[in-house]
Every structure is written in structure tokens, then in C-alpha cells.
Amino acid sequence: MDSISVNKFRDNLKSVVENVINQHEPVKVTRRSGEDFVVISAEDWEREQESLYVLQNKGLTQQISESIETHAQGKGRQATDGELNEILGL
């Protein structure tokens, strides 16, 4: 994660924010007082929150683990052509 001073952030606000959104890379903004903060796009924030939810849900992580095992063994459920078309929007 890149880091910039609060003064540089303020002087280049528009370009920093555009870069954060387009590159999907957060930026750490440092302050002399030591109270730093991070700028992250809303899309990336939501993705991080979803990941945290999954990781904190033991039942869900167990289901994912079991699904990975059955997939590796070729025993997983196979979607029908109709289901695949619906998923892919065809």
C-alpha cells in the first residue's frame, strides 16, 4: 500500500482518489500527529466487508472447505446447461 503525507493528499486529492478507485489500491495518508488514515474505494470496502463476514462465519467456511474437497474429487454437483446460462446471463 502506498503512503503519502496529508499535505500531498490534500494538494492532489482528485488524482489520488481517481487512482484509488481505478487501480483498486488503497492509500495510507500519514499525519504528523501520528493519526494516519486509509483511503479505499467503496467497492473495495464492500468486498473487504464481505470477505470478513465469510471468514467469521464458521458454518460458511466449513461449507466452502467441503465444496473445495468434493470439487477436487470430481464429486461436486454439476450445474445444468439452463443453470449455467442463467448464471452467465445467456
Summary of the structure (lengths in Angstrom):
residues: 90
radius of gyration: 20.5
end to end distance: 38.4
largest distance: 59.0
contacts: 183
relative contact order: 0.10
helix: 61%
strand: 12%
